[in-house]
Amino acid sequence: MGAMAVLAAIMLTGTRGEIDTGPPEPARQTDTPPNIVLILADDVALMDFGAYGGEARTPHIDALAARGAMLTHYRASPLCAPSRAMLLTGLDNHLTGVSTIPEVLPPEQKGKPGYTMALEEGVLTLADHLRASGYRTLMSGKWHLGEAADEMPQAHGFDRSFALAASGADNWEDRPYIPYYKDAPWWEDGEETGLPENFYSSRFFIDKTIEYLGESDSTKPFFAYIPFQAVHIPVQAPQQFIDRYAGRYDAGWDALRAERHATAQQLGLAPEGAPMAALPEDHRPWDSLTDEERALYAARMEVHAAMIEAMDHHIGRLIDHLEATGEYENTIFVVSSDNGAEPSRGDDSLVMAGYHALSGYDIGLETMGGPGHWGFIGPEWAAATTTPGAWFKFYSTEGGVRVPMIMAGPGIEASTPDAPAMITDIAPTLLEWAGVEPIEPGGARRMTGRSLMPMLAGEVDSVYAPDEVRAIEVSGNSALYKGDYKITRSVPPVGDNQWRLFNLAVDPGETTDLSAREPEVLADLLSEYDAYAERTGVLAMPEGYNSLRQILNNTVSRMLDNYPWLYAVLAAFLLLPFVLIWLVIRVLKRRRAARPN
C-alpha cells in the first residue's frame, strides 16, 4: 500500500487527530500572486506529525499533507541556525555566514568568512526577494541568525517582525533557558522588547502574525514566516493538551522505536524488512530505569506530544483567520522542521543542576510542562522519535537531518514524492511558485538550491539526476548523498570522526558500513565531498574537537562576559587551595613556636 493510501485510511479511521477531511479538492490556478505561509517547527523528527505516523494529534498539518505534497526524502542540516539560513536564502549554510551555531563554534573559526554567525553581505532572504516584488513580509518566532540590532529580520527584508535572537527561550515567561544567555533576547522591528504576561509561545506567534496581517495593506500578497519554538527545550505545553497523552508512552522508548519502525515500513518511509536504525553506544534500555525514572521520562514524552499538538492547534487558528478573510484558497503553506529530535538532558550535568537551582527551574513530575519546568526528552526518546533514521540532532546521520516537509497550495496536486530534496530548495521553489524573479544585484550570492516545481507539477520524477551530489556539513558533522549511497562522519562525543558508507535504499537506519566492501564507491564520494568543501568554504575542525566540550567552554566564556562578578568567584575558587595551604603552614608554624624548648 502506498504512503498516501495508508495516510487516507488512517485519517478516515480517526487515529490521527480524529479528523476526516474527505478527498482533497483539486488545486486551483489563479492570476493573483499567492500568499505564502512558511512554518518551521523546531526539533520535530520525521515521524512526529500525525501524517508521518506520529502519536501527536496534528489534524491541521495532516489536512495540508492530504491535499498537498508530503515529501519523504527531504533533508535539512543537523542544527537549527544553519537550517534557518539555508531555508530563507536557498544557499548552502557556509555561503550565508551561519555555518554552525555560536554555542559549538571553536575559537579557530570565529569571525572567518562563513562563520560570522550572522547573515553576511550579499546574502538575500526570501523576504528580500518577495518584498521587492510587492509582497508584505512578516515574521514571528525564533530567528537565531544574529544577535545585534542590525542583524535582526528588519535588516533582511521583513516589514514587521517579532523575533527571538537566541537558540531558544522559555515558552511561558520572559526568561532564558540555558546559562549561555543572560536573558531571552526578544526584538520587535529591530528594537529590544519584552513579552506580555499572558504568554505561551505557539499562541503568541500566531497572535502576532494575525495582528501584523491586520495592520498591513490587504491589497498586497503576503509572506508570513512563522518559526515556532515547539518542540525545542524547554519542552512545555498547556495542561489540556498534556492530559490527552496520559499513559501513551508508559511502554518506553524501546517500544516506541519498534512501533515507529513498523509504521515507517507501512507508510513507505522505509523499505519492507529494513533493519532497525543504529543506536548510540550509551543507549539505556527502558528496563534499566527505576519505576520513578520511567514515570518521569514517560511524562516528559507526553509533554513533547502535547507541545506539537498545541502548535498544530494554533496553526489551525491562522487557517481559520485566512478562511474568514478569503485568503486561504490562494495561500501556499510550507510546514517543516529544522533538524531531528533534541537529545540533550537536564538531569545528568552539574552545570545544568546548578543553573536550575539558581534560575528556579524544576525538572520534576509535579511541575511537568508548566511554567518553571525545564522539560526535555533525552537521547533515548530522541533516537526513538527519529526512527527510521539513526541518532538525532547535532549529527548528519539520518535521524539528525531527515525531517518532514509538506507543501500545499494553488496548483499543487496531492502527492508523496519519494525523490530527494534539500532545505536549500525551498526558497527557489517558493519564488518560482509565486512567479517572482530573484534579485540579482552586484555582489548578491546566487542560490545553490533548486526549484522543486517541476517535480511538484508532475513534469519530472526528481529535480536531481542519480549521479548528482547533495552535501551537508555543520561543525564537522558531515554527509554527502549520491544516488542510493551516503557517506557520513560524526564528531565526538557520540561520533569518532570516521567516514562510513551506507546504501540508504536498503539501509535507511545506517546499520551496515560498506566502506570495506565497496572502497571505490567510498573513494568517489569522499572526492565529491572534498570538492564540495572547497567550493563552499568548509573549514576543518580543530584537532581533538568535541562538540559537548566546546559547548561547555563557550558557555563558561559567555557567562563570564554576562556576569563579570564571576571572575571574582572564579579567582577565589582558584586561589582557595593556595589560601588553605598558607593557613595550614601558619598553623603548623604557630604550633611549632608554641612548643617548649
C-alpha positions as CSV (number, residue, x, y, z in Angstrom):
1,M,0.0,0.0,0.0
2,G,1.4,3.5,-0.9
3,A,2.0,6.2,1.7
4,M,-1.0,8.3,0.6
5,A,-3.3,5.3,0.7
6,V,-2.2,4.4,4.2
7,L,-2.5,8.1,5.2
8,A,-6.0,8.3,3.9
9,A,-7.0,5.1,5.6
10,I,-5.6,6.2,9.0
11,M,-7.3,9.6,8.7
12,L,-10.6,8.1,7.9
13,T,-10.4,5.8,11.0
14,G,-9.7,8.9,13.1
15,T,-6.4,7.6,14.7
16,R,-4.6,10.8,13.7
17,G,-6.4,13.7,15.3
18,E,-9.8,12.1,14.7
19,I,-10.5,14.2,11.6
20,D,-12.0,13.3,8.2
21,T,-11.1,15.9,5.6
22,G,-12.6,14.0,2.8
23,P,-10.9,13.8,-0.6
24,P,-8.7,16.8,-1.3
25,E,-10.2,19.4,-3.6
26,P,-8.3,19.9,-6.9
27,A,-5.8,22.8,-6.7
28,R,-7.0,26.0,-8.4
29,Q,-4.7,28.1,-10.5
30,T,-5.1,31.9,-10.1
31,D,-3.8,35.0,-11.7
32,T,-3.4,36.7,-8.3
33,P,0.1,36.2,-6.7
34,P,-0.2,33.6,-4.0
35,N,0.3,34.3,-0.3
36,I,3.0,32.3,1.4
37,V,3.0,30.9,4.9
38,L,6.3,29.3,5.8
39,I,6.0,27.3,9.1
40,L,9.1,25.9,10.7
41,A,8.9,23.6,13.7
42,D,11.9,23.2,15.9
43,D,13.5,19.8,16.6
44,V,10.5,17.9,15.2
45,A,11.6,14.5,13.9
46,L,10.5,12.9,10.6
47,M,7.6,10.9,12.2
48,D,6.4,13.3,14.8
49,F,3.5,14.7,12.8
50,G,0.4,12.6,12.5
51,A,0.6,12.4,8.7
52,Y,4.0,10.8,9.1
53,G,2.9,8.3,11.7
54,G,3.4,10.2,14.9
55,E,1.3,10.0,18.1
56,A,0.7,13.7,18.4
57,R,-2.7,14.9,17.1
58,T,-2.0,17.3,14.3
59,P,-5.2,17.5,12.3
60,H,-4.4,20.8,10.6
61,I,-1.0,19.8,9.4
62,D,-2.4,16.4,8.4
63,A,-5.0,18.1,6.3
64,L,-2.3,20.2,4.5
65,A,-0.4,16.9,3.8
66,A,-3.5,15.2,2.5
67,R,-4.1,17.9,-0.1
68,G,-0.5,18.8,-1.0
69,A,2.9,17.3,-1.5
70,M,4.2,15.3,1.5
71,L,7.9,14.8,0.9
72,T,9.5,11.7,2.3
73,H,13.2,12.2,1.4
74,Y,13.8,15.7,2.4
75,R,16.9,16.8,4.3
76,A,17.8,19.8,6.5
77,S,21.0,20.4,8.4
78,P,21.6,18.8,11.8
79,L,21.4,22.2,13.7
80,C,18.9,24.9,13.9
81,A,20.6,28.2,12.7
82,P,22.3,26.7,9.6
83,S,19.0,25.2,8.6
84,R,17.2,28.5,9.0
85,A,19.8,30.3,7.0
86,M,19.6,27.7,4.2
87,L,15.7,27.8,4.3
88,L,15.5,31.5,4.0
89,T,18.3,32.1,1.4
90,G,18.5,29.0,-0.7
91,L,22.2,29.0,-0.1
92,D,24.5,26.4,1.5
93,N,25.0,27.4,5.1
94,H,28.7,28.1,4.6
95,L,27.8,30.8,2.0
96,T,25.4,32.5,4.4
97,G,27.7,33.3,7.3
98,V,25.8,30.8,9.5
99,S,27.9,27.7,9.0
100,T,27.0,26.4,12.5
101,I,25.7,27.8,15.8
102,P,27.6,30.1,18.2
103,E,27.3,27.6,21.1
104,V,29.5,25.0,19.3
105,L,31.8,27.3,17.4
106,P,35.6,26.8,18.1
107,P,37.7,29.9,18.5
108,E,39.8,28.9,15.5
109,Q,36.8,29.5,13.2
110,K,35.3,32.6,14.9
111,G,34.8,35.5,12.5
112,K,36.1,33.7,9.4
113,P,34.1,34.0,6.2
114,G,31.0,31.8,6.5
115,Y,31.5,31.6,10.3
116,T,30.4,35.1,11.4
117,M,27.2,33.7,12.9
118,A,25.0,36.2,11.1
119,L,23.8,36.6,7.5
120,E,26.7,38.2,5.6
121,E,26.7,40.9,3.0
122,G,25.3,39.9,-0.3
123,V,23.1,37.2,1.3
124,L,19.4,37.9,0.4
125,T,16.4,36.2,2.0
126,L,13.0,35.2,0.7
127,A,11.7,38.3,2.3
128,D,14.1,40.5,0.4
129,H,13.1,38.9,-2.9
130,L,9.4,38.9,-2.2
131,R,9.2,42.4,-0.8
132,A,10.9,43.7,-3.9
133,S,8.0,42.2,-5.9
134,G,5.3,43.9,-3.8
135,Y,4.8,41.4,-1.0
136,R,4.2,42.5,2.6
137,T,6.7,40.4,4.7
138,L,6.0,39.3,8.2
139,M,7.8,37.2,10.7
140,S,7.1,36.0,14.3
141,G,9.1,33.4,16.1
142,K,12.7,32.2,16.6
143,W,15.2,34.0,14.4
144,H,18.7,32.8,15.6
145,L,20.5,34.4,12.6
146,G,22.4,37.1,14.5
147,E,22.3,38.9,17.8
148,A,22.8,42.6,17.1
149,A,20.1,45.1,16.1
150,D,21.3,45.3,12.5
151,E,21.2,41.5,12.2
152,M,17.5,41.2,13.1
153,P,14.8,40.4,10.5
154,Q,14.0,44.1,9.7
155,A,17.5,44.2,8.1
156,H,16.8,41.2,5.9
157,G,13.6,42.1,4.1
158,F,10.8,41.8,6.8
159,D,8.4,44.7,7.2
160,R,7.3,43.6,10.6
161,S,8.9,41.1,12.9
162,F,8.8,39.8,16.5
163,A,11.9,37.7,16.8
164,L,13.9,35.7,19.3
165,A,17.6,36.1,18.6
166,A,18.7,33.2,20.8
167,S,18.7,29.4,20.1
168,G,15.7,29.1,22.4
169,A,13.9,30.5,25.4
170,D,11.1,29.7,27.9
171,N,7.7,29.2,26.4
172,W,5.7,30.6,29.3
173,E,7.9,33.5,30.6
174,D,10.4,36.1,29.5
175,R,13.5,34.2,30.6
176,P,16.5,32.4,29.2
177,Y,16.7,28.6,29.1
178,I,20.4,27.9,29.4
179,P,23.3,29.7,31.2
180,Y,24.8,30.7,27.8
181,Y,22.2,33.5,27.6
182,K,21.9,36.3,30.2
183,D,18.3,36.9,29.2
184,A,15.8,36.0,26.5
185,P,16.7,38.4,23.6
186,W,13.3,39.4,22.0
187,W,13.2,42.0,19.3
188,E,10.4,43.7,17.5
189,D,11.2,45.5,14.3
190,G,14.8,45.8,15.4
191,E,14.1,47.2,18.8
192,E,14.7,45.2,22.0
193,T,11.4,44.3,23.7
194,G,9.8,42.0,26.2
195,L,6.8,39.7,26.4
196,P,3.2,40.1,27.6
197,E,2.2,38.5,30.9
198,N,-0.2,36.0,29.3
199,F,2.4,34.4,27.1
200,Y,2.6,31.0,25.5
201,S,5.0,30.8,22.5
202,S,2.9,29.0,20.0
203,R,-0.2,31.0,20.7
204,F,1.7,34.3,20.8
205,F,3.4,33.8,17.4
206,I,0.1,33.2,15.7
207,D,-1.5,36.2,17.5
208,K,1.4,38.4,16.2
209,T,1.1,37.1,12.7
210,I,-2.7,37.8,12.6
211,E,-2.0,41.2,14.2
212,Y,0.6,42.1,11.5
213,L,-1.7,40.9,8.8
214,G,-4.4,43.2,10.0
215,E,-2.1,46.2,10.1
216,S,-0.7,45.7,6.6
217,D,-2.1,46.5,3.1
218,S,-4.6,43.7,2.3
219,T,-4.4,44.5,-1.4
220,K,-0.9,43.1,-1.5
221,P,0.0,39.4,-1.2
222,F,1.8,38.4,2.0
223,F,4.7,36.3,3.1
224,A,4.5,35.1,6.7
225,Y,7.4,33.3,8.2
226,I,6.5,31.5,11.5
227,P,9.4,29.6,13.1
228,F,7.9,28.0,16.2
229,Q,9.8,27.1,19.4
230,A,8.0,23.8,19.5
231,V,9.4,21.3,20.5
232,H,12.8,22.8,21.4
233,I,13.8,22.6,25.0
234,P,12.4,23.6,27.5
235,V,9.6,21.3,26.4
236,Q,6.4,22.9,27.8
237,A,2.7,22.7,26.9
238,P,-0.7,23.7,28.3
239,Q,-2.2,21.1,30.6
240,Q,-5.3,20.4,28.5
241,F,-3.0,19.1,25.7
242,I,-0.8,17.1,28.1
243,D,-3.8,15.3,29.6
244,R,-4.6,13.7,26.2
245,Y,-1.4,11.7,26.2
246,A,-1.7,10.2,29.7
247,G,-0.2,6.7,29.6
248,R,0.7,6.8,25.9
249,Y,4.4,6.4,26.5
250,D,4.4,4.1,29.5
251,A,5.8,1.2,27.5
252,G,9.0,3.2,27.0
253,W,11.3,4.3,24.2
254,D,12.3,0.8,23.0
255,A,8.7,0.0,22.4
256,L,8.1,3.3,20.6
257,R,11.1,2.8,18.5
258,A,9.8,-0.6,17.4
259,E,6.3,0.9,16.8
260,R,7.6,3.7,14.6
261,H,9.9,1.3,12.7
262,A,6.9,-0.8,11.8
263,T,4.8,2.2,10.9
264,A,7.6,3.6,8.7
265,Q,7.5,0.5,6.6
266,Q,3.7,0.6,6.3
267,L,3.9,4.3,5.2
268,G,6.8,3.7,2.7
269,L,9.2,5.8,4.8
270,A,11.4,2.7,5.0
271,P,11.6,-0.4,2.8
272,E,10.0,-3.6,4.0
273,G,12.4,-5.6,6.1
274,A,14.8,-2.7,6.6
275,P,16.9,-3.2,9.8
276,M,16.3,-1.1,12.8
277,A,18.3,2.1,13.0
278,A,21.7,2.1,14.7
279,L,21.8,3.4,18.3
280,P,24.5,5.3,20.2
281,E,26.6,3.1,22.4
282,D,25.4,4.7,25.6
283,H,21.7,4.0,24.9
284,R,19.9,3.0,28.1
285,P,17.4,0.2,27.9
286,W,14.0,1.2,29.2
287,D,14.0,-1.7,31.7
288,S,17.2,-0.4,33.3
289,L,15.4,2.6,34.7
290,T,13.8,2.6,38.1
291,D,10.0,2.9,38.4
292,E,10.3,6.6,39.4
293,E,12.6,7.3,36.4
294,R,10.2,5.6,34.0
295,A,7.3,7.7,35.2
296,L,9.3,10.9,34.8
297,Y,10.5,10.0,31.3
298,A,7.1,8.8,30.1
299,A,5.6,12.1,31.3
300,R,8.3,14.1,29.5
301,M,7.3,12.5,26.3
302,E,3.6,13.2,26.9
303,V,4.5,16.9,27.1
304,H,6.5,16.6,23.9
305,A,3.5,15.3,22.0
306,A,1.3,17.9,23.7
307,M,3.6,20.7,22.6
308,I,3.4,19.5,19.0
309,E,-0.4,19.4,19.2
310,A,-0.6,22.8,20.8
311,M,1.4,24.2,17.8
312,D,-0.9,22.5,15.4
313,H,-3.9,23.9,17.3
314,H,-2.7,27.5,16.8
315,I,-1.8,26.8,13.2
316,G,-5.5,26.0,12.9
317,R,-6.3,29.4,14.2
318,L,-4.3,31.0,11.5
319,I,-6.0,28.8,8.9
320,D,-9.4,29.8,10.3
321,H,-8.4,33.5,10.0
322,L,-7.3,33.1,6.4
323,E,-10.5,31.3,5.6
324,A,-12.6,34.1,7.2
325,T,-10.7,36.8,5.2
326,G,-10.9,34.9,2.0
327,E,-7.1,34.4,1.7
328,Y,-6.9,30.7,2.4
329,E,-7.5,29.3,-1.1
330,N,-4.7,31.4,-2.6
331,T,-2.1,30.7,0.1
332,I,0.9,28.4,-0.2
333,F,1.7,26.5,3.0
334,V,5.0,25.0,3.8
335,V,5.5,23.0,7.0
336,S,8.8,21.5,8.0
337,S,11.4,21.2,10.8
338,D,15.0,22.5,11.1
339,N,16.6,19.2,12.2
340,G,15.9,15.9,14.1
341,A,15.0,15.5,17.8
342,E,16.9,17.1,20.6
343,P,18.9,14.6,22.7
344,S,20.1,16.9,25.5
345,R,19.2,16.0,29.0
346,G,18.7,18.2,32.0
347,D,19.3,15.6,34.7
348,D,22.9,14.5,34.0
349,S,25.0,17.7,34.4
350,L,26.3,19.5,37.4
351,V,26.4,22.7,35.3
352,M,22.7,22.4,34.5
353,A,21.8,21.3,38.0
354,G,23.5,24.5,39.3
355,Y,21.7,26.6,36.6
356,H,18.4,25.1,37.5
357,A,19.0,25.8,41.2
358,L,20.0,29.5,40.5
359,S,17.2,30.1,37.9
360,G,14.4,28.4,39.8
361,Y,13.8,25.8,37.1
362,D,12.4,22.4,38.1
363,I,12.7,19.1,36.3
364,G,10.4,17.0,38.5
365,L,7.0,15.5,37.9
366,E,4.9,18.0,39.8
367,T,5.6,20.9,37.5
368,M,5.8,18.9,34.3
369,G,5.2,21.0,31.2
370,G,4.1,24.1,33.1
371,P,5.7,27.5,34.0
372,G,9.0,27.0,35.8
373,H,9.5,23.5,34.3
374,W,12.6,22.8,32.2
375,G,11.3,20.0,30.0
376,F,13.4,17.6,27.8
377,I,13.1,14.1,26.4
378,G,16.7,13.0,26.3
379,P,18.7,10.9,23.8
380,E,16.8,7.7,24.1
381,W,13.4,9.2,23.3
382,A,15.1,11.3,20.6
383,A,16.5,8.2,19.0
384,A,13.0,6.6,19.1
385,T,11.3,9.6,17.5
386,T,13.8,9.9,14.7
387,T,13.1,6.4,13.6
388,P,13.6,5.1,10.9
389,G,16.8,7.2,10.9
390,A,19.8,6.8,13.2
391,W,20.7,9.1,16.1
392,F,19.4,12.7,16.3
393,K,20.0,16.4,16.2
394,F,23.7,17.6,16.0
395,Y,24.7,14.7,13.8
396,S,24.3,14.3,10.0
397,T,23.0,10.7,10.4
398,E,19.5,10.3,9.0
399,G,17.9,10.9,12.4
400,G,19.6,14.3,12.5
401,V,18.8,15.6,9.0
402,R,15.8,13.7,7.5
403,V,12.7,15.6,8.6
404,P,9.1,16.2,7.4
405,M,8.3,18.6,4.6
406,I,4.7,19.5,3.5
407,M,3.9,21.9,0.7
408,A,0.3,22.7,-0.2
409,G,-1.3,25.4,-2.2
410,P,-2.7,26.5,-5.5
411,G,-1.5,24.5,-8.5
412,I,-0.2,21.5,-6.5
413,E,-1.9,18.2,-6.5
414,A,-1.8,15.7,-3.6
415,S,1.3,13.5,-3.8
416,T,4.0,11.8,-1.8
417,P,7.2,12.4,-3.7
418,D,10.0,10.0,-2.8
419,A,12.6,12.0,-4.7
420,P,15.4,13.8,-2.8
421,A,15.0,17.4,-1.8
422,M,17.1,19.7,0.4
423,I,16.3,22.6,2.6
424,T,18.1,24.9,0.2
425,D,15.5,24.0,-2.4
426,I,12.6,25.7,-0.6
427,A,13.4,29.3,-1.4
428,P,13.8,28.9,-5.2
429,T,10.7,26.7,-5.2
430,L,8.6,29.3,-3.5
431,L,9.9,32.1,-5.7
432,E,9.0,30.1,-8.9
433,W,5.6,29.1,-7.4
434,A,4.9,32.8,-6.8
435,G,6.2,33.9,-10.1
436,V,8.9,36.1,-8.6
437,E,12.3,36.6,-10.2
438,P,15.0,36.6,-7.6
439,I,17.0,39.8,-7.1
440,E,20.5,39.5,-8.6
441,P,22.3,42.8,-8.0
442,G,26.1,43.1,-8.0
443,G,27.6,41.2,-5.1
444,A,24.5,39.1,-4.4
445,R,25.1,35.4,-3.9
446,R,23.3,33.0,-6.2
447,M,21.1,30.3,-4.7
448,T,22.7,26.8,-4.6
449,G,19.3,25.2,-4.1
450,R,17.0,24.4,-7.0
451,S,13.2,24.7,-7.6
452,L,11.2,21.6,-6.9
453,M,8.3,22.9,-9.1
454,P,8.9,20.5,-12.0
455,M,8.6,17.6,-9.6
456,L,5.6,19.0,-7.7
457,A,3.9,19.7,-11.0
458,G,4.5,16.1,-12.1
459,E,6.7,17.0,-15.0
460,V,9.7,15.0,-13.7
461,D,10.2,12.3,-11.1
462,S,13.2,14.2,-9.5
463,V,15.0,17.5,-10.0
464,Y,18.2,15.7,-9.1
465,A,19.9,13.3,-11.5
466,P,21.1,10.0,-10.0
467,D,24.7,11.0,-10.2
468,E,24.3,14.5,-8.7
469,V,25.6,15.0,-5.2
470,R,24.0,16.8,-2.2
471,A,26.1,17.6,0.8
472,I,25.8,18.8,4.4
473,E,28.4,20.0,6.9
474,V,27.9,21.6,10.3
475,S,30.8,21.7,12.8
476,G,32.4,18.5,11.4
477,N,29.2,16.5,11.2
478,S,29.1,15.8,7.5
479,A,27.1,13.9,4.9
480,L,27.1,13.5,1.2
481,Y,24.5,11.8,-1.0
482,K,24.9,10.3,-4.5
483,G,22.3,8.0,-5.8
484,D,21.4,5.4,-3.2
485,Y,24.7,5.9,-1.4
486,K,25.6,8.2,1.5
487,I,28.8,8.9,3.4
488,T,28.6,10.4,6.8
489,R,31.0,11.5,9.5
490,S,30.2,12.3,13.1
491,V,32.3,14.2,15.7
492,P,32.8,13.2,19.4
493,P,31.3,12.7,21.9
494,V,28.9,10.4,20.2
495,G,30.9,10.0,16.9
496,D,34.5,9.1,16.2
497,N,35.4,11.3,13.2
498,Q,35.4,8.2,10.9
499,W,33.7,8.3,7.4
500,R,31.2,5.5,6.8
501,L,29.4,4.4,3.7
502,F,25.7,3.3,3.6
503,N,23.2,2.3,0.9
504,L,20.0,4.1,2.0
505,A,17.8,2.2,-0.4
506,V,18.0,-0.9,1.8
507,D,19.5,0.5,5.0
508,P,17.9,3.9,5.9
509,G,18.9,3.3,9.5
510,E,22.6,3.3,8.7
511,T,23.4,-0.1,10.3
512,T,25.9,-1.6,7.8
513,D,29.0,0.3,6.9
514,L,30.0,-0.7,3.3
515,S,33.4,1.1,3.3
516,A,35.5,-2.1,3.3
517,R,33.1,-3.9,0.9
518,E,32.8,-1.1,-1.7
519,P,36.0,1.0,-1.4
520,E,35.7,2.5,-4.9
521,V,32.3,4.0,-4.0
522,L,33.7,5.4,-0.8
523,A,36.6,6.9,-2.6
524,D,34.3,8.5,-5.2
525,L,32.1,10.0,-2.6
526,L,35.0,11.3,-0.5
527,S,36.4,13.0,-3.6
528,E,33.0,14.6,-4.2
529,Y,32.9,15.8,-0.6
530,D,36.3,17.4,-0.8
531,A,35.2,19.3,-3.9
532,Y,32.0,20.4,-2.0
533,A,34.1,21.6,0.9
534,E,36.4,23.5,-1.3
535,R,33.5,25.0,-3.3
536,T,31.6,26.3,-0.2
537,G,34.4,27.2,2.1
538,V,34.1,24.5,4.8
539,L,36.7,24.9,7.5
540,A,38.4,21.9,9.0
541,M,37.7,21.2,12.7
542,P,40.5,21.8,15.2
543,E,42.4,18.7,16.3
544,G,40.6,16.9,19.2
545,Y,37.3,18.9,18.7
546,N,34.5,17.6,20.9
547,S,31.1,19.4,20.5
548,L,30.0,18.8,24.1
549,R,33.3,20.1,25.5
550,Q,33.1,23.1,23.1
551,I,29.6,24.0,24.3
552,L,30.8,23.9,27.9
553,N,33.8,26.1,27.1
554,N,31.7,28.6,25.2
555,T,29.0,28.7,27.9
556,V,31.6,29.4,30.6
557,S,33.2,32.1,28.5
558,R,29.8,33.7,27.7
559,M,28.8,33.5,31.4
560,L,31.9,35.4,32.4
561,D,31.1,38.1,29.8
562,N,27.5,38.2,31.0
563,Y,28.4,38.3,34.7
564,P,31.8,40.0,35.3
565,W,31.5,39.3,39.1
566,L,32.0,35.6,38.3
567,Y,35.7,36.5,37.6
568,A,36.0,37.3,41.4
569,V,34.3,34.0,42.3
570,L,36.5,32.1,39.9
571,A,39.6,33.8,41.2
572,A,38.6,33.0,44.7
573,F,37.9,29.4,43.8
574,L,41.3,29.1,42.1
575,L,43.1,30.8,45.0
576,L,41.3,28.7,47.6
577,P,43.8,25.8,47.6
578,F,46.7,28.2,48.0
579,V,44.9,30.0,50.8
580,L,44.3,26.7,52.6
581,I,47.9,25.7,52.2
582,W,49.0,29.0,53.6
583,L,46.7,28.6,56.6
584,V,48.0,25.1,57.3
585,I,51.6,26.3,57.2
586,R,50.8,29.2,59.5
587,V,49.0,26.9,62.0
588,L,52.0,24.4,61.9
589,K,54.4,27.2,62.4
590,R,52.5,28.6,65.4
591,R,52.3,25.1,67.0
592,R,56.0,24.6,66.5
593,A,56.7,28.1,68.0
594,A,54.5,27.3,71.0
595,R,56.3,24.0,71.9
596,P,58.6,24.3,74.9
597,N,62.3,24.1,74.1
